[in-house]
Amino acid sequence: MKVKRIKRANRILTFFKYNYNFVPPFRVLVDGTFCKAALANKINLREQMPKYLGGDVEIVTTKCVLAELEILGSPVYGALVICRQFVVDICPHTPCRTPAECLAHLARRAAKKGTRYIIATNDDFLADKLRTIAGTPILYIKYNAILLDRVSQVLYLSSKYSNEGANPLSCKKKKVVLTKQTKEPRAKGRRKRSKRQRTIPMGSTESAG
């Protein structure tokens, strides 16, 4: 597992830890698209996910996810087998909804009640929905690896950082020097002082040479 990828994950998780109290064990909610991608890329989720997130992980799914995989049949049978290995978390949907609707609903409910979910999906439509819900980290699979989605602008604006000015993770502070008298910015560097020419009074005994 590449060091750069781990550092990126740590940086993103630090944001969620500071703003939304995300700490291990992480509760990861997976859908069929994520499990299908894991199978295609030969990724063992139980083994790789704790390494990537740097802590214990509880992987869960929902009856809505399982129901859709069962309906789709043989093309996603491998993803169904993987999903059945995980705990089925409680969702209120009877009859079952689409996985995108189900997981988005649970993410919104979690944001209100303080439940901590990391949503694992390769569904772009669902990911776009989740980026608008505060406190919802997103996992996806790309380049044969598990990756955390970058922090969206919506999450940043709803975080504690939004009240502290510039984002300390991505913005460089501009140094401005203020003068004591005017409190206005002035350019760096010293201003060259002009030399005053000394004048000798008429009748002085001091020589000019």
Stockholm file with secondary structure:
# STOCKHOLM 1.0

chainA/1-209         MKVKRIKRANRILTFFKYNYNFVPPFRVLVDGTFCKAALANKINLREQMPKYLGGDVEIVTTKCVLAELEILGSPVYGALVICRQFVVDICPHTPCRTPAECLAHLARRAAKKGTRYIIATNDDFLADKLRTIAGTPILYIKYNAILLDRVSQVLYLSSKYSNEGANPLSCKKKKVVLTKQTKEPRAKGRRKRSKRQRTIPMGSTESAG
#=GR chainA/1-209 SS CCHHHHHHHHHHHHHHHHHHCCCSSEEEEECHHHHHHHHHTTCCHHHHHHHHHTSCEEEEEEHHHHHHHHHHCGGGHHHHHHHTTSEEECCCCSSCCCHHHHHHHHHHHHHHHTCCCEEECCCHHHHHHHTTSTTCCEEEEETTEEEECCCCHHHHHTSGGGGSSSCTTTCCCCCCEECTTTCCEECSSCCCCCCCCCCCCTTCSSCCC
#=GC SS_cons         CCHHHHHHHHHHHHHHHHHHCCCSSEEEEECHHHHHHHHHTTCCHHHHHHHHHTSCEEEEEEHHHHHHHHHHCGGGHHHHHHHTTSEEECCCCSSCCCHHHHHHHHHHHHHHHTCCCEEECCCHHHHHHHTTSTTCCEEEEETTEEEECCCCHHHHHTSGGGGSSSCTTTCCCCCCEECTTTCCEECSSCCCCCCCCCCCCTTCSSCCC
//
